[in-house]
Amino acid sequence: MKANLYGKVVEGELFYNRDLAVALEDSQSDGYKPLFMPDLIEARINAENNSELFNNWFSAPSIRATGRTKQGNKVVVYAHIPTYFSKPANIRKAKEQGLVNGAGRIPQEYFDKIVEQDEKTDSHKNRLVTVIDYVTVIDYVTVIDYDKLRNSPSGLVPVEKALEHPQTIPFIGSEEQAVKYLKKHKEVYGSGIGIWYFDDLKDEPVGRLLRFGNDCNFGLGGYVDFDDSARFFGVRQAQKFSTGSKGSKIVVPSLEEILKSSISFIRAKDRRKFKENLRKLYK
């Protein structure tokens, strides 16, 4: 399956399984990594209206987690970075412990780490971005007030009102992308979009993976049950680059690419030292 991501057409594979943990595990095997939600959003924005990207629902390793901060504040966190539930083993562990209305328990210390990431990340300034075969995985975490979400509908919302819903921008990753995506969604599905979530505030933090749901015009699903099936879009290879404050992209080649292109310019007796120093820089 092909997708246009940030100006690059990439080849990917679909990893479906009736067991969510197995689907995630498969999407992380043989050099593949599953796309986070902002990248699935980007793929849909650039896709033809009759594309498979619009005819199917898709899962992402992005999460929606609910709990209390160290200060006791009730919050909901949307994270498009590797988290506790990026590991299939932890999903299986959560199921063994017993799901909470379909959500998995997250140890408090892991929840606190996700919350703290919101303070370190500024989506409007330079940030380090992980790239999977030219695909951006935005290092982005948003923490919102629990009561603000609970006072908002879970269900079908007019597209014109969707940007106001507290789940929309955190789910998609940025306001700019949300505006583009909602326009595309209206072209493909019509004037309504499902924005779904469950009330997950319990005595301990719990989390769910995100997906484009198959309810109400393939809406934004923050309700995924860990007993559900899953369909991930996996692509190969990881690199890194920085996005500038104006959105410019500076590609940073991989270590092996630098070694391959520069080794012929280094004297034979200096090559070993050159490789050692370069590897230290990439650690």
N, C-alpha and C positions, 0 to 999 in steps of 0.2 A: 504494500500500500504506500502511495506517495503523498507527501504533504508539502506545501509551500510555507516555510517557516523563516521569517526575517530575511526574505529575499533569496533563500536557498531552497531548492527542491530536494527533499530527503526521502530516502526509502526507509520504511519501517515495517514492523510486523505486529499483527494483532495477537494478543495473548488472552484467550477467553477460557474460563473454567467455572464450573458451578460452585467450586470452592474458592472464595476470594483469596485466601492465603496462597493457594497453589497458583492461581493466575498471577499474583504479584511475584511469586518466586520464579515462575517461568519467564516473566518479563525482565527479570534481573539476571538471567542466565546467559551464558555464551556471549558476554560482552554487551548485552542489551541493557538499556535503562529506560524505565517508563517515563513518559512525559508528565510533568506537573500541569496543573490546571491552566495557568497562564499560557503555556505552549499549546495546549489543546484549543484554547480560545483563539490564539493566533492562527492556528491551522484552519479553524472554521472560518475566520474572517476572510482568509485568502482562498477558500475553497469555492468550487462551483456549487450552485444551489442544489444540484442533484447529486452531489458527492456522497460517497459512503460515510463521510464525516457527519453528514446531516441525517442520514438514513439509519444510523445506529446510535446507541447510547455508549458512553465511554467513562471508564473509571480513571482516577488519578491518585497518586500517592500523597497529594495535598490533603490536609486534614482540617476538620472543624472540631475544636476541643473546648469543653466547658468545665469551669471549676472556679476556685477562689485563689486569689493571689496571696502572697505572704502577708499583705496588709488586710486580708479578709474581704477584698472587693470581688464581687461576682462578675466574671468576665467570660466572653466567648472569643476564642483565638482561631484565626484562619492562617494556616502556615503552608507555604509552597517551598518548603525545604525538607531535607531528610529529618525525620522525627522518630519517636519511639515506635510508631506503627509502620515505619518504612521497612522494618524487619518482619518477614512472615512469621518467624518464630514467636514474636511478641503478640501477633494476632492470634496465633494458636493458643498461646498462654492465656490471653484474655478470654477466649472461648472456654478453656478449661476452668478458669476461675468463675465463670458465669457472666454472661453479658447483661448489661443494664438497659433494658428496652432496646436491645440490639447494638448498643454502643460498648466499646471496650474500656476497661479501667486503665488509667495511666498513672504510674507512680507519681506522687506529688513533686518529687525532685525533677522529673522530666518535664512536667507541666510548667514548673517555675522557669526552667531553662528556655522553653519556647516563649513564655511571656517576656523574659529578659531580652530576647532577640529583637522584640519590637522597639526597644529603647536604643538598640545599636544600629538599626536599619533606617535609612532615610531614602525613600523612593524617589526624591527629587534631586538628589546629589549623586556624585560618583559612587558606584558600588561595584563590587566584584561579582561577576556573573559566571555561573558554570554553564558550559556549552556541551551539548551532546550532539556531535556530528553537525555543528553549526546551529544547534537548537538551544535557545536560551532557557535556562531554568532560573527564574528570577529569585534572588535571595530576599524574600519578602514575607513579612509577618505582620498581621494586623490584629490588634486587640480592641474589641468593642465592649461596651457596657451590656451586661446580660439583660437588664430590664429594657433597654432600648430595643433589643431584638425581640424579646417576649411581647412587647407592645406593638409589634409589627405582624402582619398577616403571614401565614404559611399556607400557600395555595396559589391560585391563578391571580396574576397581577397584570394590569395593562402595561404594555411596553413603555408607554409614555411616563408611567409612574415608577418603573422598576429601578431607576437610578436613585430614587429616594429611599428605597428599601435598604436597611443597614447591612443586609447580607450581600448585596449585589457587587459592590466594588471590592470588598475583601475577598470574595469568592473568585472574582475574575483577575484581580491583582493590581489594577490601577483604574483611575477614573477615565483616563484616555482610552484604554482598551475597552472599558465597559461601554462607553459611548459608541465605539465602532461596532462592538459585538451586538448591542441591542438593535442597531440599525440593520445589521445582517440578519439577526433572528427574525425581525419583522418581515423582511423580504421572503424568508424561507417558510416560516411557520404562521405568520399572521400577527394580530394585534395583542395577543396575550402571551405571557411567559410564566411558567410555574417557578416559584421560589419557595423551596421546601426546607423545613428544619424541624427538629423535635426539641422539646424542653428537656435538656439533659443535665440540669443542675442537681447534683446529688451530694452526698457527704464526701465523696472523693472525685477527682477529675476523671472525665471520660472523653473519648474521642471517636470520630468516625472519618472515613475517607470521603472525599468529594467525588461527585460524578455528574455528568450531564444526564439527568434522569430521563426515564421514559414515561413520565407523567406530564400532562398539560404541555404539549408541544416541546418535549425534550428540554425541560427547564433546568434550573440550577438546584441540584439535589444535595442538600446537607443532611440527609436522613439515612444514609446507607447503613444497613444492618450487616454486621460481620458474618452473619449466616447466609448472606446473599451471594449471588454469582458476581463476577467482575470481568471487565474487558479493558485491558490496558493497551496503549499504543507505545511500543518500545522501539527505540533507535539505538544505533551503535556509537561508540567512541566518545570520550570526554576530552574537552580542551577548555581553555579559559580566555576570557577577554574582559576588558573594562568598558562600561558605557559612560561617556562623558555627560556633563550636566545638560548638554543640548541634545543628548540621545545619540551622538556619534559613536561608532563601534571601532575599537582598536583590537584587532585580532592578535592574540599572543600564541605563537606556534607551540606545539608540544615539544618536550625535551628531545625526543627522538628525531623530530623534524629539524631542530636546530643542529643537533649533532651530525645528522646526515648531510645537511647543506653546507656546514662550515668546516668539517674535518679536513677537507682537501687543502684548506688555507692555513692549517696549523702544522708546524714542523713536527715530524714524527716523534722526536724526543719530548715534545711538549704536549702531545695529545692526551696522555694519561692524566696529567695534572689538569688539563683543560676540562676533561670529562668530569673529574672529581669536583672541581669548583662549580661547574654548571649544575651538577646534580644537587649540590648544597643549596643553590639558589632556588631550585624547584621544590625543595622540601616544604 
